[in-house]
Amino acid sequence: MTLISLVLHLSSIMGQSQIFSPIKVGEKVPNISLGKIVNCSNEIGTIGDLKGKFVLLDFWFKECTSCIREFPKLEKMQKKFGDKISIISVGFDFNTPGGIEKYVDKVRGTKQEIHLPVAIQSSSDSVLLKLFPAVEFPHEVWIDQNGILRAITGANAVTEDNIRDVIEGKILPFKPFVLRRLLSKNAPFLIYKGTDENKSENIYGTAICGFIDSLEPSFYNGMGNLDTFVTRLVAVNSTIYNLYDCAYAKDFISSFANYKRIIVETAFPFYGKPNNVYKNLDNWTVGNYNQSSLLSYEIVLPRKYSLEDAHKFMIQDLDRFFEIKSRIEKRHVECLVLFRNSNNDKMESKSKIKHVECSADQVDATFENVPMRVFLNHLNQLLDTVVVLDETGYLGNIDMSFHLPENYKLDDIRRELKKYDLDLRAANRNIEMLVLSDK
């Protein structure tokens, strides 16, 4: 799931100045324009042109990799249900005007090609975004054959069974859509009640609570303008692993590899260790998982305490709350090490601008003028069951291009690495691990 802040300045549509407010489930969707549509042989101009079919509007933007990963599933659904359904991919030009159309053209003829009709929208004037507001992507809008809004969900709800039931007129018990927001860095939370220069009125302490349905997951340290008055750490809707990762951020190397560098030696029922914890959850079990597994935390200290102090207190709080013992210690671990097999420098950066671009499935990637650690994070994403360590000793910035088959194996990765006189080998290393164990 991907977040983006939206500021809407609604103008006119179809020659008339109108003000649109969010539609509620069960209400009629107005016959609004879908804007410019590419990838479509039929003439589709408005929602009304699709009447008689079940319509699914899939909101996305090109920087949202989780959105792009959904396209194959959506295309499969369109083929499965044929004329009974119309899935419209609604792409938003949040950063670059014309970016969606350029992206559609760029991936045409590749394995990332988009075969669905794409309605191009701008965040500054999108009526669709006003009617069906979103801060979480991908964002799915369900409209039945009579033009009635039946649901607004995440991508997890888009299953073959759910689509079939809606087409057959069944009312599914979708969880009510909640428009979540990011907690502002200066906003009150569990303890802190707002910026106040009068230190005597500040309340200090720590608090842990369960899932907060109105907020998106986030983590702040320092909290922006509040630095003047208090020292504060906040973690919103986080897994236990995320909480400990935040707590040890000053000591433990924070990277994708963290989940592979956590050792659990406790009977405590930990949740959500894999990064793709939502991958196999439907619309109902996602809600159950959130309610049972995600927590929020805040610590507020007088300004005389440093952020380092706050992190130490957070570790102590979590250990007390979960009744476990956490620590960083070195363990012998089977891993892969990245090394150079020649002195030829085939990756020295010639680029002046830092740039990283990856396909949604990570198999195609370009790195320009970035440190080796950025590429190492990419390798750790590709090889998500084993820790990959950098033993190249390379200090400069790199330029690299990486292309793998869809069902890649380790040998495919090694083949790409050899273009730069790099390789991977198995090794046993004594490395720092975050250990969670019984007291």
PyMOL commands that set and color helices and strands:
alter all, ss='L'
color gray80, all
select helices_A, chain A and resi 47-50+65-68+71-84+99-107+127-131+155-157+160-167+199-201+224-228+240-247+256-261+283-293+307-322+372-382+410-420
alter helices_A, ss='H'
color red, helices_A
select strands_A, chain A and resi 2-3+12-13+16-17+36-38+54-60+85-92+118-121+136-137+139-143+149-153+205-209+218-221+230-238+262-265+295-302+324-340+355-358+364-370+388-390+398-403+422-438
alter strands_A, ss='S'
color yellow, strands_A
deselect
rebuild
show_as cartoon
